[in-house]
Amino acid sequence: MNLADFFAKHRDQFPALQRRRNGMQSVFLDGPAGTQVPQCVINAMSEYFVRCNANHGGLFDTSVESDRWLDESHQAGADLLNAADPTTISFGQNMTSLTMSLSRALARTWKPGDEVIVTRLDHDANFRPWILAANDAGATVRIVDVHVDDCTLDLEQLKNYLNERTKLVAVGCASNSVGTINPIAEICQWVRSAGALTFVDAVHYAPHRAIDVQAFGCDFLACSAYKFFGPHLGIQWGRREILEDLLPYKLRPASDDLPGRWMTGTQSHESIVGTMAAIDYLVSIGKELGASHSRREHLETAFSAIERHESTLATDLIQAISELPDIRIWGISDPARVAERMPTISITHSKLTATEVAIQLAKSGIFVWHGNYYAVELSELLGCEPEGMVRLGIVHYNTSIELERLIAALRSLSG
Ligand SMILES: Cc1ncc(COP(=O)(O)O)c(C=O)c1O
C-alpha cells in the first residue's frame, strides 16, 4: 500500500473528519490552529472520568490509579520529545502559559546589561513573554530579522548578536505562519558555545516531525498537544539541573520536586491522559509501518512516513498554486526546497482580502485560517497587516482529493 492510501485509511479514526456541508465532506486545512482528534483520544479522556477521576496524591483507589496514569503520561511525553527523564516533562494549560511562567522564573536570574535574543519569525507566544520578562529585569532585547524573499531567519545576524552578555535565545523550530523550518541543532550549538540557554518553541513542528531534545541540544522546549491530535494542553521540557535550580513562582504546599514544582495548581488530568493517547495514536502509525520496538522508535518511524506523505502533498499544492494568477505564496515556494519548510502554506490574493478568501473557501466547506495567526512581527514585516494572509495547513489526514477541491475553489477566485 502506498503512503497516500495508508494515511487515507487512518481518516476513519477521526470522527470529526466525517463532517459534511451541503452534502460535501468538509476539508480541514486548519490543523496549525488545532488538529482533529482520533477516537482513541476521546475514549481515553472519557475513560479517565469513568474510572479514576480524582485529585493527585490521595491514598485511595481512584487517586492512586489516576496518579499511575499521570506518571505514564509523563513517560509518553518524554518519549515524544526523546527526553531521558519523565520528570523533566511538565504539563500546563497551554504553551503560552507555560512560557509566561518559565520566562518569569528565568528573568529573576537576569540583570541590567544582560541580553535576550528573540526572532521576528516566531509566534508571539515565543516573543512577547521574553520581551516582558527582559523589561522586568532591565535586560536588553535583540531581535533577529527575517529574509523577506523566502522568510528564512537571518542566521548571520543571530550569530553576530551572541556574546558573553547573552542569557537566552528564544527560537522556533518552524514557523506557524509560513512554514519555514529553522536549523535548530545548529542554532543551539552556537548558543551553547556563547554560554547562553536556548528555549525552543516546537508547537508547529510537533505534528509533522520527530522532536528530539537531545539531538537539538536545547535547554527548554515547549509544544501543545492540541496541535498534534490531542486535547488542549501545553507541554514543556527543561534540562533537569536547570529546572531544579531555578525558582518557579509556586504555592508553598505544592511539591518542590520535579515535575510538580513547574505544574501550577490542579491540572487537567483528563487532558494529560488524552495527550498520552494522542502520542500512542502516533505510535500506532509506527507500529503498523515498521519492525521497531520501543515507543520512541515507533514515533520516529511514524514521523518519517508523515514527513514523506506531507511533503508530496505540499509540493503538489505549491506547484498548483504557483500556476494560479492573483495568488502569492509567502516563504519558500521553490518545490525543490520543500524539505526546508512545513506543509503550511500562507497565501495572499491580489484582488481579495484574506477575510474574503477565507469566507469563499468556507462556503465550499474548506476550513482555513486567515489573519496573522499571532505571528505578528512577521506579518508586519511582510507588509501583510492588518489583513494578514490565508493559511492552508496540511497534516497527515489530508488527501490529494481535498487539495484538488482547494485548488478548484482558489481557481474560481482568480482571473
Ligand atoms: C508556533 C506556535 N507557538 C506557540 C503557540 C501558542 O500555543 P498555545 O495555544 O498552546 O499557547 C502557537 C499557537 O498557535 C503556535 O502556533
Ligand as a Chemical Component Dictionary entry (heavy atoms), coordinates in Angstrom:
data_LIG
# 
_chem_comp.id                   LIG 
_chem_comp.type                 NON-POLYMER 
_chem_comp.pdbx_formal_charge   0 
_chem_comp.three_letter_code    LIG 
# 
loop_
_chem_comp_atom.comp_id 
_chem_comp_atom.atom_id 
_chem_comp_atom.alt_atom_id 
_chem_comp_atom.type_symbol 
_chem_comp_atom.charge 
_chem_comp_atom.model_Cartn_x 
_chem_comp_atom.model_Cartn_y 
_chem_comp_atom.model_Cartn_z 
_chem_comp_atom.pdbx_ordinal 
LIG C1 C1 C 0 4.268  28.228 16.736 1  
LIG C2 C2 C 0 3.318  28.429 17.884 2  
LIG N1 N1 N 0 3.827  28.730 19.084 3  
LIG C3 C3 C 0 3.051  28.926 20.157 4  
LIG C4 C4 C 0 1.679  28.838 20.059 5  
LIG C5 C5 C 0 0.848  29.051 21.285 6  
LIG O1 O1 O 0 0.419  27.813 21.735 7  
LIG P1 P1 P 0 -0.731 27.685 22.838 8  
LIG O2 O2 O 0 -2.020 27.938 22.135 9  
LIG O3 O3 O 0 -0.609 26.280 23.322 10 
LIG O4 O4 O 0 -0.439 28.677 23.890 11 
LIG C6 C6 C 0 1.095  28.550 18.814 12 
LIG C7 C7 C 0 -0.375 28.508 18.677 13 
LIG O5 O5 O 0 -0.907 28.686 17.608 14 
LIG C8 C8 C 0 1.939  28.331 17.706 15 
LIG O6 O6 O 0 1.442  28.016 16.506 16 
# 
loop_
_chem_comp_bond.comp_id 
_chem_comp_bond.atom_id_1 
_chem_comp_bond.atom_id_2 
_chem_comp_bond.value_order 
_chem_comp_bond.pdbx_ordinal 
LIG C1 C2 SING 1  
LIG C2 N1 SING 2  
LIG C2 C8 DOUB 3  
LIG N1 C3 DOUB 4  
LIG C3 C4 SING 5  
LIG C4 C5 SING 6  
LIG C4 C6 DOUB 7  
LIG C5 O1 SING 8  
LIG O1 P1 SING 9  
LIG P1 O2 DOUB 10 
LIG P1 O3 SING 11 
LIG P1 O4 SING 12 
LIG C6 C7 SING 13 
LIG C6 C8 SING 14 
LIG C7 O5 DOUB 15 
LIG C8 O6 SING 16 
# 
